[in-house]
Amino acid sequence: MSTERLRYSARVLELFRELPGAGALPAGAGAVVAGEAVALDRGAWVRFEARLEAGRVTECRFRAFGCPHTLAAAALAASRQVTAAPADASPIDARLLARELDVPAEKLGRLLVVEDAIQALLAGLPRVQ
């Protein structure tokens, strides 16, 4: 692999350094819903946890195993779930994340694990019409 392929975008490096939203949800009020996906053949595992209070996602955290691209994408995905009304929550698109974070095509499979984990989380959220 060339050194060019080993480079990460500035946004990936920023998110990987800070890892906003990393860790388990602390104990607290509100219901907690989780979603998880794993693809060991791709070297990725991602788990999201969301706290629901008054019909809204007030906090979303993640735990993950994977490369910096995977962790950066999970951090970004978690941040986009906060304050979402469950009925308005929308899935994360791995291809859009890849474009936004300038992820090489060969890493798309790992971002699909992030997408699958968010879909699993969203499937567990109550849908109030």
N, C-alpha and C positions, 0 to 999 in steps of 0.2 A: 504494500500500500504506500503510495507516495505521501510525502509530508503535506502536500496540499490537501489531501483528504482527511488528515488528522486535525485540521483547524476547525475551530468552532466559531460561530457568529458571535458578535458582541452581546446580543440578547441571550443566547444560550449560556455564555460565560457569566453574565450578570445573574441570571436565574439560578444557575448551578452554584454560584458562590453564596447567594443569599438563601436559596431554597425556601421562599415564602410558602407557608402553609404545610411545611413538612412536620411529621409527627402525628401521633394519635390525638384524638380529641380529648381534652381534659374532662373530668367529671363535671357535670353541670345540669342545669334545667333543660327541658326539651327532649324530644325524641331523637334518637340517632339512627340513621340509615347508612348502610355500607354497601359498597360494590367493589368487586375484585376481579382481576383477570391475570392470567399467568400464561407465559409461553417460554418455557425453559429452553426450547430449541432456539429461541431468538434472544435469550439472555435477559428476559424482562418479566417482572412481577410488579403489579401496581394495585394498591388498595386505597379507595377513597372513603371517607366518613363525613357525613353531613349532619349538622344539628338543625332540627326544625323547631322554630318557636313562632307562635302566632301565624302559622301558615306560610312562613318564609324560611328559606335556608339562611341561617344567621352565621354559620361557620362551616367551612369545608376544609378538611385536612387530608393529607395523603402520606402514605408510606410506600416506598418503591425500591426495587433492586434493578439496576440497569446502568446504561452508559449516561454521560452527561446530557445527551439529547433526550433520553427517556425521562430523566429527573426534571429537566427544564420544562418539558411538555406537560408533565404531571403538575408541576407548580402552577403553570399557566392555566391549565384546565381547572384546577381546584379554585383558583381565584375567580374564575368566571361563573362559578356556581353560587357564590355568596349573594344574598338578598334576592335570589330568584324565587318567585312563587313557584311551587312544584308544577303547577299546571302550565307555566310559561317556560319551564326549563327546557333547554334544547341540547341535543347531543353535541359532542365535540367531533369535528371532522379531522381525521389524522392528516389528510392531504393538505388541508388549510393550515394546520399547525406546522407541518413540514415546510410549507412555503414561508410562513411567518418567521420561523426560527432558522430558516436556511439549512435544513437538515438534508444530508445526502440521500439520494434515492435508496441506497442499500440499507438505510436505517428505518425506512417507512414501516417495516414489520413491527418494530418496537413501538412506534407511535400508534399503531393499530391496537396494541395492548392497552395503551392509555385510553383510546377511544372505547374499547370494549369495557374497561373498568368503569368509565363514566356512564356507559349505557346500562351496566348492571346497577349502578347507583341510582340512576333515574328510574329504572324499573321498580325500585323499592320505595320511591317517593309516592305519597298519597296524591291522587289526582282529584282535586275538587273542582267541579265545574261551576 
